[in-house]
């Protein structure tokens, strides 16, 4: 990457002109402040452009309103001065940087300083006097303007020579850092400051310490027969879950890629089932199987004459449910990596007379390390943040995520305690994150290079294949039984009590009539169903795109603050949804960014909550791609965007698919963050399901969940078709004969 | 390059906002059960022509949301859910004072709820505390039928009783406060300690113990009686018990959110929700609470309140955050740490 593309001729830069125009459109044409139902364009006939609620900034200023927007004109015009200057002129870079930084900085400053009640800070009021005027949340005009300043700034940095003057890379880094700061750091920081707030509103460290050093958090009573602190419970559980999910994920990945197993597709579908299952459903199914009155429990206790127990409630139940639920994530991460390990290396080892077992142990397995580490990290974090399963199956085994939830919504109303617990949780996550980095070390895991790479993966050694297939078979049967129970539960009158078959739950939820005016969706579930589908469909591609670009930057570029950036991308994933939900309300219910009650806040929360899977899968796959591929592309005259699109993206198809599938599915099944963010207009399927469970309508809840599972299966299948397979140029089919 | 940049730009700062308020609409936060909430929203809309946007969340979640939104309130009226979070909201000034002309039609307990909160909330229904048991499981374990609070302390019920954790559930806090008022502070905590020995699990959510009993996962659940009745009506083998010593109760409440953008509509809803006609809507859904309007009817399946000995529950004292914090801490330190 040491290649430096020569600066282009001193003519006007199309990208720069584009961003200057964007800024002007935002300032002159689009309404500056937020408008409800912008895309229905009712505002065009509603007094635009003179009505102060709908006017663009230029019209506001012309009418003498909102004078604090006036200074923005300067940085909008300044970049025009560099259009005729060559990029090599130091003044070029300097002007762009100053214009962009001043413009963006001023927007943030005025946004936070002036809110719906005039000045937001007493200090400003005392210096400048009371402000009669006020402003609401920013709208699309402000959005375009702010983006324009940001990317003008990025181009200034690039012109100064950062990242070899690569505008695409600098722009991506600036853009992603900005959105991660706004939608991850800002709300979380706002929430966590609650840890230091005393009862009468002041700030104090001793409040924090008192809550932090609580014995309920760190007690070690379980070593002497009592109960351990919540923090230890969570940590212990998360390590176990991460271990089991990674091991099982690897088992499935090996079966699918390195065995002669015939029904791989069925197995693949089976392993994906748990992530497309709405919350609480797995827990309920486990209770009906293994609970005190569960069918398996009753059968076993009758057969052996033992007293049924409540063994499921507590650590064993959570462990089973979480392993069931999170193994697919490990599988999704690992399948790309296991497929990506180059057969050439394995063939080389075989040629050198290594046995199959030696090849697997000393070549294949070490090359899968990035996948294993990433899968472990995800399993750990998922378990830490999971809320639904501990709630249903936890018994007296308290974990951090449920404690946080009930510190906020429970009888204590203690946001400070929630913030302290969230910090502990974050601390564990950070620890896991660095442990993973340490284990991977500085070794290279590159196996996909531009050089001739043919061959097929050897099958697993027999000593490994037998246990692997056995584990996979047992697990598959278990999954089938659990899902059979769920399907059955949706068609019986009252689960566990009255087992007569009926379709009435489906009819209640999904009835529709065909009338003259078209189809009338009369079932009670349709409203939330369509909203959920729409939000998930918008969020999934955005999530995958942001995630993969971030992964590209993290593996292929080096820049200051990269480690902090990488951790930032993991942050929103590591924090339980409840904390995210409340922090989003705290941060985004007031100007400058006022998006509560809209669909946007749901989309945004999904993007940043689910992005880490895209990042992890992307990093794992990308660290296998040889940099010489990028370099040859660059040498041949492509710029870094073209390289990213034509070389890296096509090789990343498994990672893209993983990110797309995961973010779509999670958007449809997430619950904890969503509880606080749904509104009357934007109700989500999961909050509807929870409402039904609370109301004892188990049948309806399970019927809805079952319908969602089928919808997601179809969508995931379609995505698989659309994204396509990676062809890494190996002898694929003809080699099957030697099985 | 442009396409990816525009995409980045668009997602960078996806700002939008709720703009100006339009006429005749109401944002309605509901903390009762889903079908009841729907019915209330639709009926009010039909009766007045006001556009109702209803969001249903549990009372704790709604409280957390109103608190988080307090700088720029989005909701107008909050109806339903146990009284404690409403009292807490009143204490923190999150809800607005309002004296409804409908007050003379209400039971005294509903008005005393309002008076203890500086008229920032009002009672809309009440429900007595008690417990329910799974009759199949009770028979299968050859256990006697319990009838009083004291019965639950008997050693044969060890591992068969479930209640929620008072730290997370308003129902369980009401249980704790009831015991303190029924048996005195010493006696109340002795009762909780005795009960602790028989408890198989402290659940997080208040109604979870009786749901577990319905599914056959637990024998006796300490809950509000109307939750237990709902289980029985849904078809589960649940028997409802109003304890012989007398018992406490909750007052489901309603409050107008301070800073509401549709104050007139909120007041209109408030008055309507206190009318006998609106409270009779509970008969159409499986809601077995006692309505606060003297003229409203109670479901025939609901527990007969005249047969239940109710204590004179002191909502002002036990609803205050200081007393609650003290009792919860004492429970934490003295009860929850005991071996089981």
Interface residues (C-beta under 8 A of the other chain):
Chain A: X15 X18 X19 X22 X33 X34 X35 X36 X38 X53 X116 X136 X137 X138 X139 X140 X142 X143 X144 X146 X147 X148 X150 X151 X167 X168 X171 X172 X175 X176 X178 X179 X182 X216 X226 X287 X288 X291 X292 X293 X310 X313 X391 X394 X395 X396 X402 X405 X406 X408 X409 X410 X411 X412 X413 X415 X493 X494 X496 X497 X498 X542 X545 X546 X549 X582 X585 X586 X589 X590 X591 X592 X593 X594 X595 X596 X597 X598 X600 X603 X604 X607 X639 X641 X675 X676 X678 X679 X680 X681 X683 X687 X688 X691 X692 X694 X695 X696
Chain B: X1 X2 X4 X5 X7 X8 X9 X10 X11 X12 X13 X14 X15 X16 X17 X18 X19 X20 X27 X28 X33 X34 X35 X52 X53 X54 X55 X56 X57 X58 X60 X61 X63 X64 X65 X67 X68 X69 X71 X72 X74 X84 X85 X88 X137 X159 X165 X166 X167 X168 X169 X170 X172 X173 X200 X201 X202 X204 X205 X207 X211 X214 X215 X216 X217 X218 X230 X231 X234 X235 X236 X237 X286 X321 X324 X325 X328 X332 X337 X339
